[in-house]
């Protein structure tokens, strides 16, 4: 059963990859190009409630995310934000950070907050079709790496 947080971020169309305990999804609102959401598949709403297996599997997910985003975005830093105010299930917003902007499908994705905190309110909102295309492209890159 999929949790409400994954559904809120467009699952299954936004799915890039999954591990035993985590879903990796394209974030529809992109404060920086390649922004993802890392959602725990366990029914928990506190980080401390994760099973030991989910904690161990987090390393697998993070390693894959960083490999993918380094190749696809060429980030300079990466931020993992746990902002469980609206979407209650354990999840992280993953934001690749870079000076300047990245371009994709003719759209510019500036990192407005660089080099300070990310500017979450200044995001490029992708259409559902653009989310699906990016998720598909990232999914292919995930399996090839």
Residue frames relative to the residue before (quaternion, step in Angstrom):
aa qw qx qy qz dx dy dz
X 1.0000 0.0000 0.0000 0.0000 0.00 0.00 0.00
X 0.3508 -0.7471 0.5323 0.1884 3.56 -0.86 0.98
X 0.4200 -0.7202 0.4892 0.2562 3.57 -0.92 0.84
X 0.6735 -0.5294 0.3390 0.3890 3.60 -1.21 0.47
X 0.6111 0.5579 -0.3633 0.4281 3.60 1.04 -0.64
X 0.6437 0.5048 -0.3270 0.4731 3.60 0.91 -0.83
X 0.6587 0.5047 -0.3071 0.4659 3.58 0.94 -0.85
X 0.6361 0.5413 -0.3251 0.4436 3.59 1.01 -0.80
X 0.7292 0.3797 -0.2229 0.5238 3.58 1.15 -0.57
X 0.7057 -0.5558 0.2431 0.3661 3.56 1.10 0.76
X 0.3515 0.7283 -0.5150 0.2841 3.58 1.22 0.26
X 0.5956 -0.1517 -0.7884 -0.0275 1.67 -1.98 1.53
X 0.4970 0.6949 -0.4242 0.3004 3.64 1.20 -0.32
X 0.7118 0.4599 -0.2534 0.4665 3.60 1.11 -0.65
X 0.4538 0.7270 -0.4289 0.2856 3.60 1.27 -0.06
X 0.2268 -0.7480 0.6157 0.1000 3.51 -0.96 1.05
X 0.7733 -0.1646 0.1746 0.5869 3.56 0.85 -1.03
X 0.0897 -0.7652 0.6241 0.1302 3.51 -1.36 0.00
X 0.2549 -0.7042 0.6393 0.1743 3.47 -1.32 0.52
X 0.7619 -0.3537 0.2394 0.4869 3.59 -1.19 -0.15
X 0.8248 0.2285 -0.0770 0.5114 3.60 1.00 -0.84
X 0.7626 0.3532 -0.1710 0.5142 3.61 1.23 -0.19
X 0.2415 -0.7164 0.6351 0.1586 3.53 -1.27 0.64
X 0.1716 -0.7507 0.6293 0.1046 3.57 -1.04 0.79
X 0.0147 -0.8290 0.5531 -0.0815 3.54 -0.50 1.30
X 0.4833 -0.5990 0.5390 0.3421 3.56 -1.24 0.49
X 0.3568 -0.7108 0.5680 0.2119 3.57 -0.97 0.92
X 0.4391 -0.7306 0.4490 0.2680 3.64 -0.55 1.10
X 0.7091 0.3179 -0.2235 0.5884 3.60 1.08 -0.67
X 0.1467 -0.8367 0.5276 0.0102 3.55 -0.45 1.29
X 0.2065 -0.7769 0.5814 0.1253 3.65 -0.22 1.19
X 0.7428 0.0382 -0.0481 0.6667 3.53 1.30 -0.52
X 0.6018 -0.5741 0.4011 0.3840 3.55 -1.14 0.55
X 0.7913 0.2885 -0.2393 0.4831 3.54 -0.97 0.94
X 0.3552 0.7430 -0.5004 0.2671 3.60 1.22 0.22
X 0.1219 -0.8013 0.5857 -0.0001 3.52 -0.94 1.04
X 0.2462 -0.6967 0.6357 0.2235 3.51 -1.40 0.04
X 0.1892 -0.7610 0.6163 0.0725 3.54 -0.91 1.05
X 0.0358 -0.8422 0.5350 -0.0573 3.58 -0.23 1.32
X 0.3793 -0.7097 0.5465 0.2319 3.56 -0.86 0.97
X 0.3995 -0.7286 0.5104 0.2213 3.57 -0.95 0.89
X 0.5543 0.5951 -0.4021 0.4206 3.61 1.23 -0.23
X 0.4779 -0.6647 0.4998 0.2828 3.57 -1.17 0.63
X 0.3866 0.7009 -0.5021 0.3275 3.57 0.43 1.27
X 0.2067 -0.7935 0.5648 0.0934 3.54 -1.12 0.73
X 0.6899 0.3376 -0.2832 0.5744 3.56 1.25 0.43
X 0.5619 -0.6317 0.4200 0.3298 3.56 -0.92 0.92
X 0.6603 0.5308 -0.2984 0.4395 3.58 1.03 -0.82
X 0.6401 0.5442 -0.3201 0.4377 3.60 1.24 -0.31
X 0.4394 0.6892 -0.4715 0.3311 3.61 1.23 -0.05
X 0.4908 -0.6329 0.5073 0.3183 3.53 -1.12 0.65
X 0.6342 -0.5102 0.4013 0.4200 3.61 -1.21 0.36
X 0.6314 0.5374 -0.3373 0.4458 3.59 1.04 -0.72
X 0.6486 0.5054 -0.3189 0.4715 3.61 1.01 -0.76
X 0.6226 0.5223 -0.3405 0.4729 3.59 1.03 -0.74
X 0.6676 0.4911 -0.3052 0.4690 3.60 0.89 -0.87
X 0.6799 0.4958 -0.2820 0.4608 3.57 0.97 -0.87
X 0.5084 0.6385 -0.4182 0.3986 3.58 1.22 -0.37
X 0.6212 0.5392 -0.3453 0.4520 3.60 1.03 -0.72
X 0.6318 0.5246 -0.3326 0.4637 3.59 0.98 -0.80
X 0.6724 0.5010 -0.2923 0.4598 3.58 0.90 -0.95
X 0.6817 0.4916 -0.2885 0.4587 3.59 0.85 -0.97
X 0.6262 0.5296 -0.3382 0.4616 3.59 0.97 -0.77
X 0.6711 0.4930 -0.2908 0.4711 3.58 0.94 -0.88
X 0.6400 0.5297 -0.3180 0.4568 3.57 0.98 -0.87
X 0.7021 0.4737 -0.2819 0.4508 3.57 0.78 -0.98
X 0.6173 0.5246 -0.3378 0.4793 3.59 1.06 -0.71
X 0.6674 0.5095 -0.2918 0.4581 3.59 0.90 -0.98
X 0.7402 0.4337 -0.2489 0.4494 3.57 0.69 -1.07
X 0.5825 0.5489 -0.3856 0.4590 3.61 1.08 -0.54
X 0.7011 0.4647 -0.2640 0.4721 3.59 0.93 -0.91
X 0.7639 0.4086 -0.2056 0.4553 3.60 0.89 -0.91
X 0.7904 0.2949 -0.1300 0.5210 3.59 1.08 -0.68
X 0.2133 -0.7878 0.5349 0.2186 3.59 1.15 -0.64
X 0.0996 0.8281 -0.5408 0.1087 3.57 0.84 1.03
X 0.4101 -0.6910 0.5408 0.2487 3.54 -1.30 0.45
X 0.7532 0.0340 -0.0071 0.6569 3.56 1.20 -0.68
X 0.1841 -0.7638 0.6020 0.1426 3.56 -1.26 0.21
X 0.1804 -0.7790 0.5949 0.0817 3.57 -1.00 0.89
X 0.1357 -0.7362 0.6588 0.0749 3.53 -1.10 0.88
X 0.0399 -0.8176 0.5738 -0.0277 3.57 -0.46 1.21
X 0.1682 -0.7643 0.6152 0.0951 3.56 -0.81 1.00
X 0.0902 0.8142 -0.5546 0.1463 3.55 -0.11 1.36
X 0.1029 0.8472 -0.5105 0.1050 3.58 0.50 1.16
X 0.2197 0.7940 -0.5308 0.1989 3.56 0.69 1.13
X 0.7674 0.2843 -0.1486 0.5552 3.58 0.85 -0.97
X 0.7511 0.2742 -0.1428 0.5833 3.56 0.86 -1.03
X 0.2928 -0.8526 0.4174 0.1144 3.55 -0.18 1.36
X 0.5937 0.5801 -0.3827 0.4057 3.61 1.10 -0.54
X 0.6042 -0.5748 0.3997 0.3805 3.58 -1.09 0.68
X 0.2561 0.7446 -0.5812 0.2054 3.54 -0.77 1.13
X 0.2601 -0.7316 0.6115 0.1523 3.52 -1.35 0.43
X 0.3016 -0.6633 0.6453 0.2294 3.52 -1.24 0.59
X 0.1602 -0.7950 0.5829 0.0491 3.57 -0.71 1.11
X 0.0164 -0.8272 0.5591 -0.0537 3.54 -0.50 1.25
X 0.2687 -0.7287 0.6046 0.1768 3.58 -0.61 1.10
X 0.1817 -0.8025 0.5639 0.0706 3.60 -0.89 0.95
X 0.0836 0.7872 -0.6009 0.1105 3.52 -1.05 0.84
X 0.4943 -0.6140 0.5175 0.3331 3.53 -1.26 0.45
X 0.7890 0.2943 -0.2205 0.4922 3.59 -0.98 0.79
X 0.5731 -0.5719 0.4600 0.3645 3.54 -1.01 -0.85
X 0.2501 -0.6934 0.6444 0.2034 3.51 -1.39 0.25
X 0.2729 -0.7518 0.5808 0.1516 3.57 -1.17 0.62
X 0.1098 0.7704 -0.6245 0.0667 3.55 -1.10 0.76
X 0.8440 -0.0161 -0.0462 0.5341 3.57 -0.86 1.02
X 0.7139 -0.4767 0.2510 0.4473 3.56 0.99 0.86
X 0.6148 0.5208 -0.3387 0.4859 3.58 1.29 0.17
X 0.3285 -0.7341 0.5648 0.1848 3.55 -1.03 0.86
X 0.1226 -0.7788 0.6144 0.0315 3.55 -0.99 0.95
X 0.0708 -0.8188 0.5688 0.0316 3.62 0.08 1.22
X 0.3409 -0.6714 0.6078 0.2523 3.55 -1.23 0.54
X 0.2369 -0.8392 0.4786 0.1029 3.54 0.24 1.39
X 0.7268 0.4617 -0.2509 0.4424 3.60 0.98 -0.75
X 0.4463 0.7201 -0.4485 0.2849 3.60 1.23 -0.30
X 0.6439 -0.2334 -0.7286 -0.0073 1.67 -1.82 1.72
X 0.5045 0.6519 -0.4209 0.3785 3.61 1.23 0.26
X 0.8033 -0.2387 0.1975 0.5086 3.57 -1.21 -0.54
X 0.5621 -0.6094 0.4261 0.3622 3.59 -1.06 0.63
X 0.3806 -0.7060 0.5564 0.2170 3.55 -1.15 0.75
X 0.1714 -0.8439 0.5016 0.0833 3.55 0.24 1.29
X 0.6578 0.5305 -0.3108 0.4350 3.60 1.10 -0.59
X 0.6833 0.4061 -0.2667 0.5450 3.56 1.29 -0.21
X 0.2554 0.7832 -0.5153 0.2364 3.54 0.23 1.28
X 0.4139 -0.6385 0.5822 0.2863 3.53 -1.26 0.52
X 0.2189 -0.7820 0.5701 0.1244 3.58 -0.65 1.08
X 0.2796 -0.7787 0.5464 0.1296 3.53 -0.62 1.20
X 0.4859 -0.6133 0.5284 0.3294 3.55 -1.16 0.59
X 0.6472 -0.5096 0.3730 0.4270 3.58 -1.18 0.33
X 0.6273 0.5293 -0.3351 0.4626 3.60 1.08 -0.66
X 0.6639 0.4946 -0.3050 0.4708 3.58 0.96 -0.83
X 0.6010 0.5403 -0.3506 0.4733 3.60 1.08 -0.70
X 0.6799 0.4950 -0.2932 0.4547 3.58 0.85 -0.96
X 0.6473 0.5105 -0.3238 0.4643 3.60 0.98 -0.79
X 0.6749 0.4830 -0.3006 0.4700 3.58 0.90 -0.91
X 0.6324 0.5270 -0.3290 0.4627 3.60 0.98 -0.83
X 0.6597 0.5052 -0.3072 0.4638 3.58 0.95 -0.85
X 0.6600 0.5004 -0.3053 0.4699 3.59 0.94 -0.86
X 0.6707 0.4803 -0.2936 0.4830 3.58 0.94 -0.87
X 0.6229 0.5415 -0.3455 0.4465 3.61 1.01 -0.75
X 0.6527 0.4994 -0.3165 0.4738 3.59 0.96 -0.81
X 0.6555 0.4951 -0.3100 0.4787 3.59 1.00 -0.81
X 0.6033 0.5647 -0.3527 0.4390 3.63 1.05 -0.73
X 0.7278 0.4385 -0.2528 0.4627 3.58 0.83 -0.95
X 0.6739 0.5043 -0.2959 0.4516 3.59 1.16 -0.50
X 0.6283 0.5675 -0.3409 0.4087 3.57 1.17 -0.45
